[in-house]
């Protein structure tokens, strides 16, 4: 998705493995409207660079020596709340996911993500969305469903998305009807699944009807 503003999205890449950092920089170089402004090999350096450079988005490795990604994310979000942080990890460890989200990370992605999805995630987070790898979103939904009753507090936009989802529209069709990007539609759906404590779109639609979440007004 091209950036609607001429100003490029400025990204800081944080990882304690040089090969990973250089790989991410190389991939991001092909994304229109996105530029890597610096690299950091530790949480301490990331915090320092955030204060100096004020990047828009930080791609944060979760597990590092010294100040790890969780502590670094918390510190960055406290001192520079306008900076968005996407956690990147090899591990689908739900304890780490929970801790990163509690540290106010704006997303959690697995490192096997495709280049296309990485580009979309950066744009979506920069636009104020929360991004989660689908497998992470489903796991969080299952955990929530197992631990508590559903307490759905959907935003007005999410209710519109849910209404279209109930009518059977896919993400592309939802994006077109609401004049939003496909990544934004996708992440709205992920957020809805999480809030409803379900793992699939079919279950979300069933919950919407059962709990009368849409008040018979689907859009």
TILUMLO-708442 format. One record per atom (N, C-alpha, C): x, y, z; residue in three letters. Coordinates in steps of 0.001 Angstrom, whole numbers, padded with zeros to 6 digits, always signed. Layout:
! TILUMLO-708442
XYZALA...
This chain:
! TILUMLO-708442
+000854-001185+000000UNK+000000+000000+000000UNK+000887+001231+000000UNK+000828+002122-000953UNK+001669+003296-000983UNK+001311+004266+000119UNK+002305+004948+000628UNK+002070+005952+001648UNK+001366+007150+001036UNK+000267+007575+001642UNK-000512+008677+001096UNK+000181+010018+001319UNK+001138+010063+002220UNK+001865+011290+002492UNK+003235+011162+001850UNK+003745+012265+001285UNK+005026+012226+000605UNK+006161+011857+001549UNK+006038+012232+002806UNK+007081+011934+003779UNK+007175+010432+003999UNK+008391+009897+003861UNK+008595+008457+004020UNK+008447+008043+005476UNK+008005+006822+005692UNK+007945+006239+007034UNK+009367+005844+007422UNK+009838+006357+008543UNK+011217+006152+008984UNK+011261+004990+009975UNK+012077+003993+009668UNK+012096+002743+010433UNK+013460+002531+011090UNK+013430+002093+012345UNK+014625+001651+013059UNK+014556+000133+013186UNK+015610-000553+012761UNK+015678-002011+012833UNK+016532-002411+014040UNK+015964-003216+014933UNK+016659-003624+016158UNK+016756-005146+016207UNK+017965-005671+016184UNK+018183-007110+016293UNK+019646-007333+016655UNK+019913-008305+017523UNK+021294-008532+017934UNK+022062-009419+016967UNK+021424-009827+015872UNK+022106-010585+014834UNK+022284-009693+013605UNK+023525-009451+013226UNK+023809-008551+012109UNK+023169-009032+010815UNK+023186-010343+010575UNK+022618-010884+009344UNK+021127-010561+009245UNK+020422-010658+010371UNK+018987-010339+010379UNK+018776-008857+010094UNK+019567-008009+010747UNK+019434-006560+010527UNK+019663-006210+009064UNK+020751-006731+008501UNK+021072-006409+007114UNK+020008-006979+006165UNK+019487-008159+006509UNK+018439-008743+005692UNK+017186-007889+005678UNK+016792-007411+006854UNK+015609-006554+006935UNK+015831-005242+006192UNK+017013-004657+006355UNK+017319-003409+005644UNK+017237-003621+004129UNK+017783-004746+003663UNK+017763-005038+002229UNK+016329-005177+001721UNK+015487-005895+002469UNK+014101-006094+002053UNK+013338-004781+002048UNK+013496-004001+003120UNK+012747-002747+003260UNK+013156-001739+002189UNK+014370-001852+001674UNK+014829-000936+000626UNK+013947-000982-000616UNK+013202-002079-000781UNK+012320-002223-001940UNK+010895-001723-001659UNK+010626-001244-000430UNK+009283-000779-000085UNK+009149+000705-000406UNK+008274+001082-001313UNK+008077+002508-001599UNK+007560+003241-000359UNK+008111+004404-000105UNK+007608+005221+000996UNK+008062+004781+002371UNK+009021+003852+002455UNK+009550+003392+003738UNK+011067+003395+003651UNK+011738+003910+004678UNK+013193+003973+004672UNK+013739+003579+006039UNK+014800+002794+006061UNK+015494+002461+007307UNK+016455+003592+007632UNK+016285+004207+008797UNK+017140+005342+009176UNK+018319+004908+010031UNK+018221+003724+010676UNK+019318+003264+011525UNK+019077+001814+011929UNK+020140+001199+012449UNK+020067-000143+013002UNK+020606-000112+014429UNK+020103-001012+015269UNK+020604-001150+016637UNK+020756-002627+016940UNK+021812-002970+017716UNK+022025-004374+018053UNK+021689-004695+019502UNK+021027-003751+020193UNK+020643-003975+021591UNK+019483-003058+021951UNK+018812-003399+023044UNK+017731-002542+023517UNK+018241-001189+023969UNK+019413-001178+024596UNK+019986+000083+025064UNK+020255+001028+023894UNK+020846+000494+022825UNK+021135+001329+021656UNK+019840+001777+020982UNK+018836+000893+020948UNK+017554+001247+020342UNK+016914+002428+021062UNK+016935+002389+022396UNK+016357+003482+023174UNK+017086+004785+022884UNK+018408+004730+022846UNK+019206+005920+022568UNK+018901+006483+021186UNK+018829+005611+020184UNK+018566+006056+018814UNK+017146+006604+018657UNK+016208+006023+019379UNK+014834+006548+019328UNK+014778+007965+019855UNK+015493+008230+020932UNK+015522+009572+021497UNK+016211+010558+020566UNK+017234+010090+019841UNK+017991+010969+018948UNK+017291+011184+017613UNK+016802+010097+017003UNK+016316+010142+015624UNK+014806+010234+015490UNK+014076+009849+016535UNK+012608+009878+016499UNK+012055+009163+015256UNK+012368+007872+015082UNK+011791+007141+013948UNK+010283+006997+014109UNK+009613+006642+013035UNK+008161+006435+013098UNK+007815+005041+013610UNK+008577+004044+013158UNK+008300+002647+013490UNK+009603+001950+013861UNK+009550+001140+014915UNK+010687+000320+015320UNK+010337-001148+015103UNK+011204-001860+014396UNK+011083-003314+014284UNK+011974-003904+015367UNK+011373-004470+016400UNK+012073-004822+017634UNK+012197-006336+017819UNK+013442-006829+017830UNK+013679-008215+018199UNK+013261-008402+019658UNK+012660-009528+019981UNK+012138-009729+021331UNK+013221-010196+022296UNK+014006-011179+021879UNK+014982-011782+022780UNK+016393-011316+022428UNK+016978-010476+023302UNK+018335-009965+023127UNK+019028-009945+024474UNK+020353-009963+024446UNK+021126-009844+025674UNK+020967-008435+026243UNK+021195-008310+027554UNK+021064-006990+028187UNK+019617-006569+028253UNK+019334-005341+027847UNK+017955-004859+027786UNK+017267-005532+026610UNK+016424-006478+026882UNK+015740-007203+025826UNK+014644-006373+025176UNK+013960-006994+024208UNK+012947-006271+023459UNK+011771-005800+024288UNK+011406-006563+025313UNK+010270-006178+026155UNK+010577-004909+026929UNK+011724-004892+027623UNK+012115-003722+028403UNK+012350-002515+027502UNK+012978-002753+026343UNK+013251-001656+025420UNK+011951-001063+024873UNK+011007-001919+024552UNK+009713-001445+024051UNK+009001-000594+025097UNK+008987-001073+026328UNK+008346-000321+027399UNK+008992+001043+027577UNK+010328+001082+027544UNK+011038+002344+027726UNK+010790+003307+026567UNK+010807+002770+025361UNK+010578+003617+024179UNK+009166+004173+024171UNK+008187+003335+024481UNK+006795+003790+024462UNK+006514+004796+025576UNK+007299+004736+026657UNK+007135+005696+027749UNK+007741+007050+027401UNK+008962+007027+026848UNK+009642+008296+026578UNK+009260+008894+025228UNK+008855+008050+024282UNK+008499+008515+022939UNK+007199+007829+022501UNK+006077+008171+023109UNK+004825+007447+022860UNK+004336+007510+021418UNK+004834+008462+020651UNK+004411+008559+019249UNK+005092+007522+018367UNK+006168+006921+018848UNK+006874+005907+018083UNK+006126+004580+018198UNK+005900+003945+017063UNK+005198+002671+017038UNK+006215+001537+017031UNK+005930+000461+017754UNK+006867-000653+017879UNK+006200-001951+017425UNK+006867-002638+016490UNK+006423-003965+016055UNK+007430-004985+016568UNK+006974-005928+017369UNK+007843-007003+017844UNK+008039-008022+016732UNK+009282-008476+016592UNK+009608-009525+015638UNK+010253-010678+016392UNK+009764-011886+016172UNK+010296-013018+016918UNK+010229-014294+016094UNK+011135-015210+016400UNK+011084-016550+015826UNK+010113-017434+016600UNK+009702-016958+017791UNK+009007-017827+018731UNK+007536-017472+018882UNK+006681-018488+018755UNK+005258-018303+019039UNK+005039-018623+020521UNK+005675-017851+021357UNK+005614-018026+022813UNK+004586-017040+023350UNK+003436-017541+023791UNK+002347-016647+024168UNK+002686-015822+025402UNK+003594-016312+026246UNK+004031-015504+027389UNK+004776-014269+026891UNK+005642-014454+025882UNK+006360-013319+025301UNK+005399-012364+024601UNK+004429-012918+023886UNK+003430-012083+023203UNK+002708-011204+024223UNK+002245-011819+025294UNK+001512-011078+026326UNK+002376-009979+026932UNK+003630-010307+027233UNK+004527-009318+027834UNK+004816-008163+026880UNK+004988-008468+025600UNK+005228-007399+024622UNK+004014-006494+024477UNK+002833-007081+024457UNK+001622-006267+024345UNK+001397-005439+025616UNK+001739-006005+026763UNK+001648-005254+028014UNK+002645-004104+028038UNK+003760-004281+027342UNK+004759-003215+027231UNK+004344-002162+026204UNK+003150-002334+025637UNK+002540-001420+024684UNK+003148-001498+023296UNK+003628-002679+022927UNK+003993-002898+021527UNK+002745-002767+020673UNK+002921-002295+019450UNK+001785-002084+018553UNK+001558-003248+017599UNK+002361-004294+017773UNK+002186-005475+016947UNK+003161-006560+017331UNK+002865-007774+016897UNK+003746-008917+017153UNK+003701-009805+015924UNK+004838-009893+015240UNK+004921-010663+014004UNK+006013-011712+014116UNK+005782-012856+013496UNK+006805-013886+013427UNK+007755-013581+012274UNK+009021-013970+012431UNK+010046-013596+011459UNK+009915-014332+010130UNK+009008-015290+010034UNK+008785-015948+008747UNK+007778-015187+007886UNK+007453-013977+008282UNK+006502-013143+007552UNK+007020-012861+006148UNK+006123-012763+005190UNK+006516-012447+003821UNK+006863-010965+003708UNK+007615-010629+002669UNK+007981-009225+002446UNK+006735-008362+002240UNK+005766-008888+001503UNK+004528-008140+001252UNK+003787-007844+002556UNK+003686-008851+003411UNK+002983-008649+004677UNK+003764-007715+005596UNK+005097-007774+005537UNK+005904-006858+006334UNK+005652-005408+005912UNK+005631-005177+004615UNK+005363-003827+004103UNK+003989-003339+004564UNK+002992-004199+004434UNK+001637-003831+004843UNK+001570-003569+006344UNK+002271-004371+007125UNK+002260-004212+008579UNK+002850-002875+008988UNK+003949-002466+008363UNK+004571-001177+008688UNK+003609-000037+008393UNK+002972-000088+007230UNK+001999+000962+006891UNK+000824+000965+007873UNK+000330-000211+008211UNK-000835-000297+009098UNK-000517+000218+010491UNK+000635-000166+011042UNK+001024+000307+012366UNK+001243+001813+012345UNK+001871+002303+011292UNK+002082+003756+011176UNK+000752+004502+011133UNK-000281+003845+010595UNK-001618+004463+010506UNK-002425+004298+011788UNK-001834+003662+012804UNK-002507+003552+014082UNK-003133+002208+014382UNK-002932+001238+013500UNK-003502-000088+013705UNK-002575-000961+014561UNK-003133-002018+015122UNK-002356-003051+015799UNK-002248-004241+014867UNK-001039-004781+014712UNK-000839-005888+013783UNK-000380-007134+014540UNK-000953-008265+014164UNK-000592-009543+014765UNK-000502-010594+013665UNK+000505-011458+013747UNK+000514-012606+012848UNK-000771-013391+013071UNK-001402-013895+012016UNK-002671-014618+012172UNK-002619-015715+013216UNK-001531-016475+013266UNK-001432-017561+014236UNK-001401-017023+015667UNK-000814-015844+015852UNK-000788-015208+017171UNK-002182-014726+017546UNK-002853-014091+016598UNK-004207-013591+016865UNK-005143-014736+017251UNK-005041-015859+016555UNK-005900-017009+016861UNK-005589-017585+018233UNK-004287-017670+018554UNK-003898-018213+019852UNK-004387-017317+020984UNK-004299-016011+020809UNK-004792-015092+021827UNK-006305-015219+021988UNK-006996-015389+020861UNK-008449-015545+020918UNK-008838-016798+021681UNK-008129-017888+021421UNK-008421-019147+022111UNK-008153-019016+023597UNK-007036-018361+023962UNK-006711-018155+025381UNK-007790-017346+026080UNK-008219-016283+025422UNK-009239-015432+026035UNK-010548-016191+026193UNK-010907-016968+025182UNK-012150-017734+025233UNK-012125-018756+026362UNK-010953-019341+026580UNK-010844-020380+027601UNK-010804-019813+029010UNK-010342-018577+029153UNK-010120-018025+030488UNK-011241-017136+030992UNK-012083-016646+030100UNK-013116-015714+030554UNK-014275-015682+029586UNK-015379-015135+030041UNK-016524-014937+029166UNK-016244-013773+028236UNK-016887-013774+027096UNK-016673-012721+026127UNK-017167-011386+026661UNK-016306-010382+026520UNK-016681-009012+026879UNK-016297-008138+025694UNK-017119-008174+024663UNK-016776-007503+023417UNK-017021-006004+023526UNK-015964-005241+023298UNK-016072-003787+023262UNK-015518-003340+021923UNK-016344-003430+020918UNK-015911-003133+019561UNK-016048-001648+019269UNK-015080-001110+018505UNK-015183+000265+018058UNK-016263+000362+016986UNK-016639+001584+016649UNK-017660+001790+015626UNK-017214+001187+014292UNK-015921+001362+013963UNK-015411+000809+012711UNK-015406-000710+012740UNK-015059-001286+013887UNK-015052-002739+014005UNK-016461-003307+013892UNK-017456-002577+014387UNK-018842-003040+014249UNK-019263-003046+012772UNK-018785-002055+012020UNK-019078-002040+010585UNK-018429-003245+009897UNK-017162-003497+010256UNK-016461-004645+009683UNK-017177-005944+010057UNK-017581-006052+011319UNK-018270-007250+011787UNK-019587-007444+011043UNK-020298-006343+010822UNK-021552-006445+010096UNK-021364-006987+008688UNK-020312-006527+008015UNK-020027-007026+006669UNK-019528-008463+006716UNK-018768-008791+007752UNK-018292-010161+007938UNK-019469-011112+008107UNK-020467-010698+008898UNK-021666-011526+009109UNK-022383-011773+007789UNK-022337-010774+006889UNK-023004-010924+005595UNK-022185-011750+004594UNK-020993-012189+005019UNK-020215-013090+004186UNK-019179-012441+003298UNK-018926-011146+003489UNK-017937-010474+002657UNK-016523-010840+003102UNK-015599-010975+002139UNK-014207-011241+002476UNK-013470-009921+002745UNK-012188-010004+003101UNK-011440-008805+003478UNK-011339-007796+002340UNK-011148-008267+001125UNK-011057-007368-000029UNK-012357-006603-000219UNK-013471-007316-000104UNK-014781-006673-000268UNK-015070-005711+000874UNK-014682-006079+002092UNK-014869-005197+003247UNK-014075-003915+003056UNK-012822-004060+002607UNK-011976-002882+002376UNK-012618-001948+001359UNK-013159-002507+000278UNK-013787-001690-000746UNK-015028-000977-000250UNK-015864-001673+000505UNK-017103-001081+000991UNK-016866+000015+002032UNK-015792-000130+002831UNK-015517+000854+003881UNK-014438+001861+003488UNK-013926+001721+002255UNK-012885+002630+001750UNK-011656+002632+002660UNK-011226+001427+003033UNK-010018+001271+003827UNK-009100+000297+003088UNK-007845+000211+003515UNK-006904-000696+002860UNK-007205-002147+003236UNK-006756-003072+002408UNK-006925-004485+002729UNK-006209-004880+004017UNK-004964-004383+004263UNK-004323-004706+005545UNK-005113-004188+006736UNK-005702-002999+006600UNK-006501-002457+007695UNK-007725-003322+007938UNK-008369-003756+006864UNK-009525-004652+007010UNK-009109-005961+007676UNK-007966-006485+007250UNK-007478-007750+007811UNK-007217-007620+009308UNK-006593-006535+009713UNK-006258-006397+011124UNK-007481-006028+011974UNK-008478-005372+011361UNK-009748-005182+012069UNK-010384-006541+012354UNK-010342-007427+011368UNK-010912-008763+011563UNK-010161-009507+012664UNK-008821-009403+012666UNK-008029-010056+013721UNK-008408-009505+015092UNK-008594-008175+015183UNK-008966-007562+016458UNK-010342-008019+016910UNK-011259-008164+015954UNK-012610-008633+016280UNK-012561-010058+016826UNK-011793-010929+016174UNK-011662-012310+016652UNK-011119-012330+018077UNK-010123-011475+018328UNK-009525-011418+019663UNK-010542-010947+020700UNK-011268-009876+020390UNK-012212-009318+021354UNK-013399-010250+021615UNK-013783-010995+020597UNK-014912-011912+020769UNK-014479-013252+021357UNK-013160-013459+021430UNK-012664-014706+021997UNK-012940-015905+021125UNK-012863-015706+019805UNK-013097-016792+018863UNK-011895-016919+017938UNK-011840-018023+017178UNK-010681-018294+016338UNK-010967-018170+014846UNK-012245-018122+014452UNK-012576-018085+013030UNK-013638-017032+012738UNK-013737-016662+011472UNK-014748-015693+011038UNK-016153-016240+011257UNK-016327-017533+011011UNK-017649-018154+011201UNK-018073-018037+012661UNK-017140-018311+013577UNK-017458-018196+015001UNK-017767-016750+015378UNK-017041-015792+014774UNK-017298-014378+015050UNK-018705-013988+014613UNK-019100-014453+013431UNK-020448-014156+012941UNK-021501-014766+013857UNK-021253-015987+014307UNK-022205-016648+015202UNK-022341-015892+016517UNK-021207-015434+017056UNK-021238-014675+018307UNK-021960-013344+018116UNK-021749-012696+016981UNK-022397-011410+016714UNK-023914-011561+016713UNK-024375-012631+016096UNK-025823-012874+016038UNK-026353-013293+017404UNK-025648-014200+018063UNK-026086-014711+019364UNK-026175-013603+020396UNK-025168-012717+020409UNK-025124-011663+021425UNK-025786-010365+020959UNK-026312-010384+019739UNK-026991-009198+019176UNK-026069-007969+019234UNK-024824-008177+018811UNK-023827-007107+018892UNK-024066-005996+017889UNK-024828-006302+016840UNK-024999-005318+015776UNK-026359-004628+015820UNK-027187-005049+016741UNK-028513-004435+016905UNK-029289-004408+015591UNK-029124-005506+014815UNK-029836-005664+013542UNK-029465-004593+012511UNK-028376-003876+012766UNK-027918-002861+011812UNK-026532-003263+011358UNK-026423-003999+010258UNK-025168-004593+009846UNK-024202-003608+009218UNK-024629-002440+008877UNK-023677-001478+008328UNK-024254-000079+008384UNK
